[in-house]
Amino acid sequence: MTNISIIGTGTMGKALAQLFTRSGSDVQLISHEEAPGTIQGEIVVLAVPYPALADLASTAASQLDGRIVVDITNPVDFSTFSPIKPEAGSATAELAAALPTAHVLKAFNTNLAATLAAGTTGPAPVSVLIAGDDESAKKTLSEAVTASGASAYDVGGLARAAELEAAGYLQIALAASGQIGWTNGFALYK
């Protein structure tokens, strides 16, 4: 059984808690306002808005040392649904620079909350795309994801976070414009 801490109790945090509970993981939910609190998980999922990452990385750095840290953010201005261009190339690259002793991964940003909670996107299992430079960390997260019934795909190194953020933005823009529902999304079929 994997211990997973999720910082953020909003829609995505709760949906991820459902996904990881289905996997048999021990899930700890910590509200963003109370973070960092006492982090218990070997995997720590940051289910917070992009603007909160820098502050969270600063206040929780000592507790995140040596842990798998998953960035789910999409750098988007949610008042206009316009993309934000991080100077480092991606939100995840900024986070990795701020947490050099953590094993930072990008995942779940191409998933909408309703699909994570349901475990499916249409008739397909949820497709979780994972980027990161630490193969062992990606394997640990992939195992927790697939134990929930979802599919996990290793898309390569952390440099791929920029492409994942672009895909995440595209999906958000489609949902915000009403072209797809917030319960829809991208799925990969094997």
N, C-alpha and C positions, 0 to 999 in steps of 0.2 A: 504494500500500500504506500502511495506517495503522499507526503504532506505538502499541501499547496496553500499559500497565503495569497489572497486577492485584496489589493488595496484599491478601494473604490466600491461603493455599494449601490451605484446607479444601475441602469438597465443592463449595461454590458457586464458589470461585476456580478450581478445576480444571475444573468444567463450563463456566465462562465462557471459560477458555483454549481448550477444545475448540471452542466456538462461534466464537470469533474466529480460531482457526487455520483453520477451514473458510472463513472470509471472505478468507483470504490475508493477514491482518494479521500483523505482527511482534509476538509476544507475549512480555512479560517478566513472570514470576511472582516476587513478593517475599513472603517469609513475614511475617506480622504481627509476629512476634517480632523480625525483623531490620529492620523498617520504621523510617525511610523508605528507608534505603539510597540508592542512586543511581537516581532515577526517570528513565526514558528516554522514556516514552510521551507523545504529545500528548493522549491520552485516558488518564486514571488511574481505574481502577475500584476502589472501596473495598469489598472482599469480606470485611468484618470484622463482628463483632457490634456492635449498636448501642452498648453501653457503651464500646467502644473508639474511637468516632468522635472524641470531644473530644480525647483524648490524641493521636491520630494527626493531627488537624488542627493541633494545637499544634506537634508535632515536625516535621511535613512542610510547614508553611505556606510557607516560602520556596521549596521545590521545586514546590509546586502553583500558585504565582503564574502567572496567565495560561493555565493548562491547563484542559482539560475534565475535571472531576472528577465521577464518577458514584457516587452513594450508592445501594447496593442494600439497605440495612438495613430491617428491620421492627422497631420498638421493642416487643419481646416479652420477657418473663421466661421463658426456656426451661425453667426448673425447674418452672414451673406452667402454662406456655403462656397466661399472662395478658398482656393488652396493657399497655404503659407509655405514659402520656400525656406527651409532651414539652411543656415550657412554651411553646416557640415555635410549637406547633401541629403540627409534624412534625419528625422527625429531620433531614430535609433542610433545613428552615428554620434549624435550629440550626447545621448544617454551613455553610450559605451565610453566616450571620452570622460564623462563625469564619474563613471564607476569602473575604473580600470581593473579592479580586482574582482569584479563580478563577471559571470558568464552571461552576457547580454544576448538575447534573441529577439527577433521580430516575429510575431504570430497574431492571429485573430483579427487583424485590422481589415482583412478582406471579408470578414463575416459580419452579418447583421445580428443583433441580439436575438431576435425571434428565431432565427435558424439555429443558433447555438442552443437556445433553450429547448427547442423541439428535437434537435439532433439530426434534422434533415433539411435539405434545400430541395423543395419539390419532392420527387421520389428518391433522390440520392442522399446518401449519408453526407453530413456536413463535411466540406473539404477545408482543412486547415493547412495553410501554407506557412512554412517555417524557414526563416533565414538566420544564419549565425555562423560564427567561425569555430565554435567549440562543438566537435562531433558528438562527444559524450553528452553534453547538455541537450543537443537536438534530439538525441536518441531517448533521453529520459522524458522530455516533453512529448515526443511522438508516442511513446508507450502509454503515457497517461491519456493522451487524446484518443488513441485507437482503442483503449480499454473502455471508453465511453460509447463506442460504436461509430465514432466519426472516422474519417480518413485523414491521415497526415501525409504531407508531401514536403520533402526537403528540397527547397528551391536553390540552395547554395549558400555562399558566404554572406556575411553581414552587409556587404556592398549591395546585395540584392534588396535591401530594405527600401531603397528609393523606388524600385519598381513596384514593390508591394504597396507602398504608400500611394503611388499613382493609381494602381488598380483599386485600392480602397476608396480613394477620392472619386474615381469614376462611378463606382457603385453608389456612393452617397449622393452624388449629383443626379444619378438616374432616379433614385428614390425620392430625393427632394423635389425633383421636377414632376413627379407623379408617373414617370414612364414605367417604373416597377414599384411594387409595394415594399414596405419596410419588412415584410415577411418573406421576401424573395431574395435572390442573390446568385452569385456565381457558384457553380458546382463542377467538379471534375469527375468524369466517368472513366473507369478502368475497363 
